Amino acid sequence: MIATIIGTGLIGGSLAITLKEKGVAERIIGVDQNQEHLQRALELNIIDEGASLEDAMKRSSLVILAIPVDAVLQALPAIMDRARPGQVIMDVGSTKEKILQLVAGHPNRGRFVAAHPMAGTEYSGPDAAVRNLFVNKTMVLCDVKNSDEDALEVVENMVDQLQMRTVYMNAEEHDLHTAYVSHISHITSFALALTVLKKEKESGRIFELASGGFESTVRLAKSSPDMWVPIFKHNRNNVLDVLDEHISQLQQMKSLLENEDYDTFYKLIQKSNKIRKILK
């Protein structure tokens, strides 16, 4: 099988490495508007060749969009128009509702499989691509009832080769749940980084004290705005809902500190420790 990967950064590059190593694809064609990324992906042997989208689609049986959500929404209609019988089109975007609304009713809708690998790092670009990024992680497949059986089978087999767990959801469920487990983590990290950067200007020596706890909490703030602003934009309502709850929790903690109510604060932290049962 020849596979085209549109977007040769962290996710697209990591997919390319694994698909080639596992023998899922014998050849990987890279498509990227960023020519420097395309050239770097070639230098790192992440892809076998770079090509135009039109040329790549003519020669590929699997086409994966691994680009920011805004770019997916812009590129997908023309890609769906070009889809050939038997060809599989797949996206790996972090929001799903607007993408699936866009392709609803398209004559080639059955050739499309909406997917989201719950994996990644705070780095971007071809140099961020790594082996085994997806091992033991979760792949969410959305609204699969609208995908052709053979197209879905291709993607499910690929997920098995990536050694990922498969979870099935509708688009609305996906966007709501990812707001809670992923998007809020990033927006909190961005806010914390801005807080500390502002205080660092005033105090000057904060980062001398930074250790593992700070680094693990704020590392997501290294993530690219090119990826995350479109996610916040297209999942705006869910992110706002989560932010309201998060701000409410922070305000409660602030109030407890102001009132020196450490007994209640202790109980609140105890309550939060129940997350251990979920995250082991």
Secondary structure, 3 states (H helix, E strand, C coil): CEEEEECCCHHHHHHHHHHHHCCCCCEEEEECCCHHHHHHHHHCCCCCEECCHHHHHHHCCEEEECCCHHHHHHHHHHHHHHCCCCCEEEECCCCCHHHHHHHCCCCCHHHEEEEEEECCCCCCCHHHCCCCCCCCCEEEEECHHHCCHHHHHHHHHHHHHCCCEEEEECHHHHHHHHHHHHHHHHHHHHHHHHHHHHHHHHHCCHHHCCCHHHHHHHHHHHCCHHHHHHHHHHCHHHHHHHHHHHHHHHHHHHHHHHCCCHHHHHHHHHHHHHHHHCCC
